[in-house]
Amino acid sequence: ISKRDAEWLTVGRDKLLVFWKRPQEWASLIYDWVVSNGLQGGVCTIYELQTGTESEGTEFHGVDAAIILRALRVLETQGRAAVFPSADGVKFA
């Protein structure tokens, strides 16, 4: 956890989410895909990023939605995305 390779999911620390890649790494992969596909200014759902035909063949295809959301939050802090309040979609900058 101190290396940010995992995150406690509960206050009682009885559930742990272990990252294969850090959210920052996933964010970079997702944004590289956005740029290479000309999707800046476009809108996607988390479901489309996770399971859509457009994302097939990417490293993030099939990754748990909670991890994709964390990556999108990273992009949001970088000014590269705006996550919808419902947290089910995103608009890329």
OpenMM code with the backbone's topology and positions (N, CA, C; nanometers):
from openmm import Vec3, app, unit

residues = "ILE SER LYS ARG ASP ALA GLU TRP LEU THR VAL GLY ARG ASP LYS LEU LEU VAL PHE TRP LYS ARG PRO GLN GLU TRP ALA SER LEU ILE TYR ASP TRP VAL VAL SER ASN GLY LEU GLN GLY GLY VAL CYS THR ILE TYR GLU LEU GLN THR GLY THR GLU SER GLU GLY THR GLU PHE HIS GLY VAL ASP ALA ALA ILE ILE LEU ARG ALA LEU ARG VAL LEU GLU THR GLN GLY ARG ALA ALA VAL PHE PRO SER ALA ASP GLY VAL LYS PHE ALA".split()
positions = [
    Vec3(0.0830, -0.1188, 0.0000),
    Vec3(0.0000, 0.0000, 0.0000),
    Vec3(0.0871, 0.1247, 0.0000),
    Vec3(0.1985, 0.1193, 0.0680),
    Vec3(0.2851, 0.2376, 0.0734),
    Vec3(0.3439, 0.2715, -0.0636),
    Vec3(0.3509, 0.1726, -0.1527),
    Vec3(0.4010, 0.1967, -0.2883),
    Vec3(0.2876, 0.2312, -0.3845),
    Vec3(0.1656, 0.2411, -0.3319),
    Vec3(0.0452, 0.2723, -0.4091),
    Vec3(0.0113, 0.1636, -0.5118),
    Vec3(0.0487, 0.0392, -0.4785),
    Vec3(0.0148, -0.0746, -0.5631),
    Vec3(-0.1133, -0.1409, -0.5171),
    Vec3(-0.1733, -0.0858, -0.4105),
    Vec3(-0.2971, -0.1396, -0.3565),
    Vec3(-0.3690, -0.0277, -0.2819),
    Vec3(-0.4978, -0.0527, -0.2570),
    Vec3(-0.5795, 0.0477, -0.1897),
    Vec3(-0.6837, -0.0238, -0.1054),
    Vec3(-0.6990, 0.0214, 0.0192),
    Vec3(-0.8025, -0.0353, 0.1037),
    Vec3(-0.9386, 0.0072, 0.0501),
    Vec3(-1.0317, -0.0870, 0.0432),
    Vec3(-1.1662, -0.0583, -0.0054),
    Vec3(-1.2637, -0.0282, 0.1074),
    Vec3(-1.2282, -0.0681, 0.2281),
    Vec3(-1.3166, -0.0469, 0.3419),
    Vec3(-1.2421, 0.0220, 0.4550),
    Vec3(-1.3184, 0.0909, 0.5376),
    Vec3(-1.2594, 0.1594, 0.6536),
    Vec3(-1.1985, 0.0579, 0.7495),
    Vec3(-1.2625, -0.0569, 0.7628),
    Vec3(-1.2133, -0.1602, 0.8531),
    Vec3(-1.0928, -0.2354, 0.8003),
    Vec3(-1.0489, -0.2004, 0.6812),
    Vec3(-0.9324, -0.2625, 0.6184),
    Vec3(-0.9443, -0.4139, 0.6082),
    Vec3(-1.0626, -0.4584, 0.5674),
    Vec3(-1.0804, -0.6021, 0.5479),
    Vec3(-1.0918, -0.6393, 0.4003),
    Vec3(-1.0919, -0.5379, 0.3119),
    Vec3(-1.0923, -0.5627, 0.1677),
    Vec3(-0.9872, -0.4740, 0.1032),
    Vec3(-0.9094, -0.5349, 0.0166),
    Vec3(-0.7976, -0.4664, -0.0468),
    Vec3(-0.8079, -0.4809, -0.1977),
    Vec3(-0.7856, -0.3722, -0.2705),
    Vec3(-0.7803, -0.3756, -0.4165),
    Vec3(-0.6329, -0.3654, -0.4553),
    Vec3(-0.5824, -0.4704, -0.5194),
    Vec3(-0.4423, -0.4734, -0.5612),
    Vec3(-0.4368, -0.4358, -0.7087),
    Vec3(-0.3502, -0.3418, -0.7411),
    Vec3(-0.3390, -0.2928, -0.8780),
    Vec3(-0.2334, -0.3706, -0.9543),
    Vec3(-0.2701, -0.4162, -1.0737),
    Vec3(-0.1734, -0.4759, -1.1651),
    Vec3(-0.0888, -0.3630, -1.2215),
    Vec3(-0.1547, -0.2528, -1.2544),
    Vec3(-0.0893, -0.1283, -1.2929),
    Vec3(-0.1500, -0.0203, -1.2049),
    Vec3(-0.0747, 0.0816, -1.1769),
    Vec3(-0.1262, 0.1927, -1.0974),
    Vec3(-0.2277, 0.2720, -1.1790),
    Vec3(-0.3206, 0.3387, -1.1104),
    Vec3(-0.4199, 0.4199, -1.1819),
    Vec3(-0.3567, 0.5198, -1.2790),
    Vec3(-0.2416, 0.5744, -1.2455),
    Vec3(-0.1733, 0.6690, -1.3340),
    Vec3(-0.1299, 0.6014, -1.4630),
    Vec3(-0.0874, 0.4755, -1.4533),
    Vec3(-0.0461, 0.4016, -1.5729),
    Vec3(-0.1665, 0.3699, -1.6607),
    Vec3(-0.2779, 0.3284, -1.5973),
    Vec3(-0.4002, 0.3026, -1.6735),
    Vec3(-0.4475, 0.4311, -1.7397),
    Vec3(-0.4390, 0.5422, -1.6664),
    Vec3(-0.4822, 0.6716, -1.7213),
    Vec3(-0.4023, 0.7055, -1.8459),
    Vec3(-0.2744, 0.6835, -1.8423),
    Vec3(-0.1888, 0.7116, -1.9572),
    Vec3(-0.2268, 0.6239, -2.0770),
    Vec3(-0.2503, 0.4964, -2.0517),
    Vec3(-0.2895, 0.4049, -2.1595),
    Vec3(-0.4232, 0.4468, -2.2208),
    Vec3(-0.5187, 0.4821, -2.1351),
    Vec3(-0.6504, 0.5229, -2.1845),
    Vec3(-0.6392, 0.6513, -2.2652),
    Vec3(-0.5634, 0.7498, -2.2144),
    Vec3(-0.5556, 0.8763, -2.2871),
    Vec3(-0.4779, 0.8614, -2.4175),
    Vec3(-0.3772, 0.7788, -2.4192),
    Vec3(-0.3064, 0.7516, -2.5453),
    Vec3(-0.4027, 0.6936, -2.6488),
    Vec3(-0.4908, 0.6045, -2.6041),
    Vec3(-0.5920, 0.5461, -2.6921),
    Vec3(-0.6899, 0.6529, -2.7402),
    Vec3(-0.7302, 0.7421, -2.6496),
    Vec3(-0.8212, 0.8518, -2.6854),
    Vec3(-0.7590, 0.9364, -2.7961),
    Vec3(-0.6342, 0.9758, -2.7782),
    Vec3(-0.5652, 1.0601, -2.8764),
    Vec3(-0.5476, 0.9864, -3.0084),
    Vec3(-0.5038, 0.8610, -3.0021),
    Vec3(-0.4781, 0.7872, -3.1264),
    Vec3(-0.6061, 0.7593, -3.2051),
    Vec3(-0.7202, 0.7634, -3.1374),
    Vec3(-0.8483, 0.7403, -3.2048),
    Vec3(-0.9263, 0.8699, -3.2282),
    Vec3(-0.8628, 0.9836, -3.2014),
    Vec3(-0.9272, 1.1123, -3.2259),
    Vec3(-1.0515, 1.1359, -3.1424),
    Vec3(-1.0500, 1.0884, -3.0201),
    Vec3(-1.1682, 1.0989, -2.9351),
    Vec3(-1.1661, 1.2175, -2.8395),
    Vec3(-1.0692, 1.3090, -2.8556),
    Vec3(-1.0699, 1.4274, -2.7705),
    Vec3(-1.1999, 1.5029, -2.7953),
    Vec3(-1.2648, 1.5440, -2.6884),
    Vec3(-1.3935, 1.6104, -2.6990),
    Vec3(-1.5090, 1.5128, -2.7070),
    Vec3(-1.4770, 1.3847, -2.7150),
    Vec3(-1.5795, 1.2817, -2.7240),
    Vec3(-1.6242, 1.2310, -2.5885),
    Vec3(-1.7334, 1.1591, -2.5897),
    Vec3(-1.7924, 1.1029, -2.4686),
    Vec3(-1.7941, 0.9512, -2.4798),
    Vec3(-1.7596, 0.8843, -2.3708),
    Vec3(-1.7640, 0.7384, -2.3635),
    Vec3(-1.8231, 0.6984, -2.2292),
    Vec3(-1.8865, 0.5833, -2.2276),
    Vec3(-1.9275, 0.5274, -2.0994),
    Vec3(-1.8144, 0.4402, -2.0467),
    Vec3(-1.8177, 0.4158, -1.9185),
    Vec3(-1.7186, 0.3248, -1.8597),
    Vec3(-1.7357, 0.1868, -1.9235),
    Vec3(-1.8594, 0.1494, -1.9467),
    Vec3(-1.8882, 0.0199, -2.0082),
    Vec3(-1.8221, 0.0096, -2.1459),
    Vec3(-1.8295, 0.1161, -2.2245),
    Vec3(-1.7665, 0.1140, -2.3571),
    Vec3(-1.6154, 0.0995, -2.3468),
    Vec3(-1.5558, 0.1705, -2.2502),
    Vec3(-1.4111, 0.1581, -2.2316),
    Vec3(-1.3737, 0.0169, -2.1886),
    Vec3(-1.4547, -0.0401, -2.1042),
    Vec3(-1.4260, -0.1710, -2.0469),
    Vec3(-1.4535, -0.2862, -2.1430),
    Vec3(-1.5630, -0.2763, -2.2207),
    Vec3(-1.6041, -0.3922, -2.2995),
    Vec3(-1.6381, -0.3607, -2.4454),
    Vec3(-1.6282, -0.2359, -2.4848),
    Vec3(-1.6677, -0.1975, -2.6201),
    Vec3(-1.5765, -0.2520, -2.7287),
    Vec3(-1.6321, -0.2624, -2.8481),
    Vec3(-1.5535, -0.3142, -2.9596),
    Vec3(-1.4390, -0.2197, -2.9937),
    Vec3(-1.4564, -0.0899, -2.9708),
    Vec3(-1.3516, 0.0070, -3.0028),
    Vec3(-1.2273, -0.0120, -2.9153),
    Vec3(-1.2471, -0.0607, -2.7926),
    Vec3(-1.1331, -0.0786, -2.7026),
    Vec3(-1.0742, -0.2193, -2.7066),
    Vec3(-1.1309, -0.3072, -2.7898),
    Vec3(-1.0751, -0.4418, -2.8014),
    Vec3(-0.9297, -0.4339, -2.8454),
    Vec3(-0.8481, -0.5155, -2.7836),
    Vec3(-0.7063, -0.5182, -2.8163),
    Vec3(-0.6225, -0.4243, -2.7322),
    Vec3(-0.6883, -0.3400, -2.6519),
    Vec3(-0.6127, -0.2516, -2.5628),
    Vec3(-0.5878, -0.3233, -2.4311),
    Vec3(-0.4897, -0.2750, -2.3575),
    Vec3(-0.4601, -0.3366, -2.2282),
    Vec3(-0.5719, -0.3161, -2.1277),
    Vec3(-0.6483, -0.2078, -2.1427),
    Vec3(-0.7528, -0.1790, -2.0444),
    Vec3(-0.8858, -0.2469, -2.0759),
    Vec3(-0.8966, -0.3092, -2.1924),
    Vec3(-1.0202, -0.3805, -2.2280),
    Vec3(-1.0409, -0.4962, -2.1305),
    Vec3(-1.1555, -0.4981, -2.0644),
    Vec3(-1.1854, -0.6047, -1.9691),
    Vec3(-1.1424, -0.5764, -1.8267),
    Vec3(-1.0743, -0.4652, -1.8046),
    Vec3(-1.0309, -0.4300, -1.6693),
    Vec3(-1.1535, -0.3894, -1.5880),
    Vec3(-1.1523, -0.4198, -1.4607),
    Vec3(-1.2634, -0.3879, -1.3720),
    Vec3(-1.3009, -0.2397, -1.3809),
    Vec3(-1.4303, -0.2134, -1.3807),
    Vec3(-1.4814, -0.0762, -1.3936),
    Vec3(-1.4296, 0.0156, -1.2827),
    Vec3(-1.4093, -0.0373, -1.1636),
    Vec3(-1.3589, 0.0445, -1.0526),
    Vec3(-1.2180, 0.0955, -1.0829),
    Vec3(-1.1376, 0.0150, -1.1478),
    Vec3(-1.0011, 0.0574, -1.1822),
    Vec3(-1.0052, 0.1584, -1.2962),
    Vec3(-1.0913, 0.1364, -1.3944),
    Vec3(-1.1053, 0.2335, -1.5028),
    Vec3(-1.1514, 0.3677, -1.4470),
    Vec3(-1.2452, 0.3653, -1.3536),
    Vec3(-1.2924, 0.4897, -1.2928),
    Vec3(-1.1803, 0.5610, -1.2189),
    Vec3(-1.0970, 0.4878, -1.1486),
    Vec3(-0.9834, 0.5504, -1.0800),
    Vec3(-0.8883, 0.6152, -1.1813),
    Vec3(-0.8659, 0.5478, -1.2931),
    Vec3(-0.7804, 0.6037, -1.3982),
    Vec3(-0.8425, 0.7300, -1.4559),
    Vec3(-0.9729, 0.7293, -1.4760),
    Vec3(-1.0403, 0.8476, -1.5286),
    Vec3(-1.0343, 0.9634, -1.4303),
    Vec3(-1.0388, 0.9330, -1.3020),
    Vec3(-1.0241, 1.0384, -1.1998),
    Vec3(-0.8849, 1.1015, -1.2077),
    Vec3(-0.7847, 1.0204, -1.2387),
    Vec3(-0.6496, 1.0742, -1.2588),
    Vec3(-0.6508, 1.1699, -1.3775),
    Vec3(-0.7114, 1.1275, -1.4877),
    Vec3(-0.7204, 1.2145, -1.6055),
    Vec3(-0.7980, 1.3420, -1.5732),
    Vec3(-0.8963, 1.3309, -1.4879),
    Vec3(-0.9744, 1.4469, -1.4483),
    Vec3(-0.8872, 1.5486, -1.3739),
    Vec3(-0.8018, 1.4996, -1.2840),
    Vec3(-0.7132, 1.5913, -1.2109),
    Vec3(-0.6094, 1.6549, -1.3032),
    Vec3(-0.5808, 1.5888, -1.4152),
    Vec3(-0.4860, 1.6424, -1.5128),
    Vec3(-0.5531, 1.7342, -1.6146),
    Vec3(-0.6852, 1.7499, -1.6046),
    Vec3(-0.7584, 1.8334, -1.6982),
    Vec3(-0.7807, 1.7671, -1.8337),
    Vec3(-0.7652, 1.6370, -1.8402),
    Vec3(-0.7801, 1.5648, -1.9668),
    Vec3(-0.9151, 1.4962, -1.9816),
    Vec3(-0.9964, 1.5001, -1.8758),
    Vec3(-1.1265, 1.4340, -1.8790),
    Vec3(-1.2177, 1.4952, -1.7739),
    Vec3(-1.3459, 1.4783, -1.7945),
    Vec3(-1.4475, 1.5173, -1.6964),
    Vec3(-1.5395, 1.3977, -1.6771),
    Vec3(-1.5358, 1.3418, -1.5577),
    Vec3(-1.6199, 1.2262, -1.5266),
    Vec3(-1.7587, 1.2771, -1.4914),
    Vec3(-1.8607, 1.2160, -1.5477),
    Vec3(-1.9981, 1.2552, -1.5196),
    Vec3(-2.0288, 1.2331, -1.3716),
    Vec3(-2.1148, 1.3173, -1.3134),
    Vec3(-2.1491, 1.3008, -1.1716),
    Vec3(-2.2009, 1.1610, -1.1372),
    Vec3(-2.2661, 1.0966, -1.2302),
    Vec3(-2.3162, 0.9608, -1.2072),
    Vec3(-2.2036, 0.8579, -1.2124),
    Vec3(-2.0851, 0.8986, -1.2538),
    Vec3(-1.9650, 0.8140, -1.2641),
    Vec3(-1.9838, 0.6976, -1.3605),
    Vec3(-2.0729, 0.7143, -1.4595),
    Vec3(-2.0890, 0.6076, -1.5567),
    Vec3(-2.0378, 0.6471, -1.6954),
    Vec3(-1.9846, 0.7680, -1.7058),
    Vec3(-1.9332, 0.8135, -1.8340),
    Vec3(-1.8296, 0.9232, -1.8168),
    Vec3(-1.7685, 0.9606, -1.9288),
    Vec3(-1.6599, 1.0578, -1.9244),
    Vec3(-1.6567, 1.1346, -2.0558),
    Vec3(-1.6198, 1.2602, -2.0458),
    Vec3(-1.5934, 1.3402, -2.1654),
    Vec3(-1.4441, 1.3719, -2.1641),
    Vec3(-1.3791, 1.3413, -2.2737),
    Vec3(-1.2348, 1.3630, -2.2821),
    Vec3(-1.2042, 1.5019, -2.3358),
    Vec3(-1.0973, 1.5601, -2.2852),
    Vec3(-1.0536, 1.6926, -2.3295),
    Vec3(-0.9499, 1.6775, -2.4387),
] * unit.nanometer
topology = app.Topology()
chain = topology.addChain("A")
for resn in residues:
    res = topology.addResidue(resn, chain)
    for name in ("N", "CA", "C"):
        topology.addAtom(name, app.Element.getBySymbol(name[0]), res)
